Amino acid sequence: VQLQASGGGSVQAGGSLKLSCKASGIILSSFWSGQMGWYRQAPGKQRELVAEIRSGGSSNYQDSVKGRFTISRDNAKRMHYLQMNSLEPEDTAVYYCYVGANCRDYWGKGTQVTVSS
């Protein structure tokens, strides 16, 4: 299984970005039943959970992004997304997508998000 994250970039504070994560090499039923989400890691900090979404569609978010970020998934396309609005400089980090399936977690390589004030 491979995950490819995209959509990162540089924006000014208050701007928006949409991250995408495409899974390949995974059968649809495994993807459909899996939990997936996004972590981020800022320089000098530990990797932290940003948002995750379960197979039934329920989701949870880190407190600092609630109301600004929205996670979603498209099982048919084997993709999940992170819509990020009202970005703040504190959101600057490398964002990693993951998919939990087949009793393990799979990780993408990360995409850089830089928010300038």
C-alpha positions as CSV (number, residue, x, y, z in Angstrom):
1,V,0.0,0.0,0.0
2,Q,1.3,3.4,-0.9
3,L,-0.1,6.8,0.1
4,Q,0.6,10.0,-1.9
5,A,-0.2,13.3,-0.2
6,S,-0.5,16.5,-2.2
7,G,-1.9,20.0,-1.9
8,G,0.6,21.6,0.4
9,G,2.0,25.0,-0.3
10,S,2.6,28.5,1.1
11,V,-0.2,30.8,2.0
12,Q,-0.8,33.9,4.0
13,A,-2.6,33.8,7.3
14,G,-6.3,33.6,6.8
15,G,-5.9,31.6,3.5
16,S,-7.0,28.1,2.7
17,L,-5.5,24.9,1.4
18,K,-6.9,21.5,0.6
19,L,-4.7,18.5,1.2
20,S,-5.4,15.2,-0.6
21,C,-4.2,11.7,0.1
22,K,-4.5,8.9,-2.5
23,A,-4.1,5.3,-1.6
24,S,-2.9,2.7,-4.1
25,G,-2.4,-1.0,-3.7
26,I,-5.2,-1.5,-1.3
27,I,-8.5,-3.4,-2.0
28,L,-11.6,-1.3,-1.7
29,S,-13.1,-3.2,1.2
30,S,-10.0,-2.7,3.3
31,F,-10.0,1.0,2.5
32,W,-13.7,1.3,3.1
33,S,-13.4,-0.2,6.6
34,G,-10.3,1.7,7.6
35,Q,-9.7,4.7,9.7
36,M,-7.7,7.5,8.2
37,G,-6.5,10.9,8.9
38,W,-3.8,13.5,9.1
39,Y,-0.9,14.2,11.4
40,R,1.5,17.1,11.3
41,Q,5.0,17.8,12.6
42,A,6.4,21.3,13.1
43,P,10.1,21.9,13.4
44,G,11.3,20.9,16.8
45,K,8.0,19.5,17.8
46,Q,6.5,16.0,18.1
47,R,4.1,14.7,15.4
48,E,0.5,15.4,16.4
49,L,-2.9,14.2,15.3
50,V,-4.8,16.9,13.3
51,A,-7.9,15.0,12.3
52,E,-9.2,11.5,11.7
53,I,-12.2,10.0,10.2
54,R,-13.6,6.5,10.8
55,S,-15.3,4.1,8.4
56,G,-18.8,5.3,9.4
57,G,-17.9,8.9,8.7
58,S,-17.5,10.1,12.3
59,S,-14.5,12.3,12.8
60,N,-12.5,14.0,15.5
61,Y,-10.1,17.0,15.5
62,Q,-7.4,18.5,17.5
63,D,-8.8,21.4,19.5
64,S,-6.7,24.0,17.7
65,V,-8.2,23.2,14.3
66,K,-11.8,22.7,15.2
67,G,-14.1,24.9,13.2
68,R,-11.3,25.6,10.7
69,F,-10.4,22.2,9.2
70,T,-12.6,19.6,7.8
71,I,-11.7,16.0,7.0
72,S,-13.5,13.9,4.4
73,R,-13.1,10.7,2.5
74,D,-14.1,9.3,-0.9
75,N,-14.0,5.5,-0.6
76,A,-14.6,4.9,-4.3
77,K,-11.5,7.0,-5.2
78,R,-9.5,5.6,-2.3
79,M,-8.8,9.2,-1.2
80,H,-9.2,11.4,1.9
81,Y,-8.9,15.1,2.2
82,L,-8.2,17.9,4.7
83,Q,-9.8,21.2,3.9
84,M,-7.9,23.9,5.9
85,N,-9.5,27.3,6.2
86,S,-8.5,30.4,8.2
87,L,-4.9,29.1,8.3
88,E,-2.6,30.5,11.0
89,P,1.2,30.6,11.2
90,E,0.9,28.0,13.9
91,D,-0.4,25.6,11.3
92,T,3.0,25.6,9.6
93,A,4.2,22.0,9.5
94,V,4.8,18.9,7.4
95,Y,1.4,17.2,7.1
96,Y,1.3,13.4,6.9
97,C,-1.6,11.3,5.8
98,Y,-2.3,7.8,7.1
99,V,-4.6,4.9,6.5
100,G,-5.3,2.2,9.1
101,A,-6.2,-1.0,7.4
102,N,-5.2,-4.7,7.4
103,C,-4.2,-4.4,11.1
104,R,-1.5,-1.8,10.5
105,D,-1.0,1.9,9.6
106,Y,0.2,3.1,6.3
107,W,1.9,6.5,5.9
108,G,2.4,9.0,3.2
109,K,5.7,11.0,2.8
110,G,4.3,14.3,3.9
111,T,3.5,17.6,2.3
112,Q,4.7,21.0,3.5
113,V,2.3,23.7,4.6
114,T,3.7,27.1,5.3
115,V,1.6,29.9,6.6
116,S,3.0,33.4,6.8
117,S,1.7,36.2,8.9
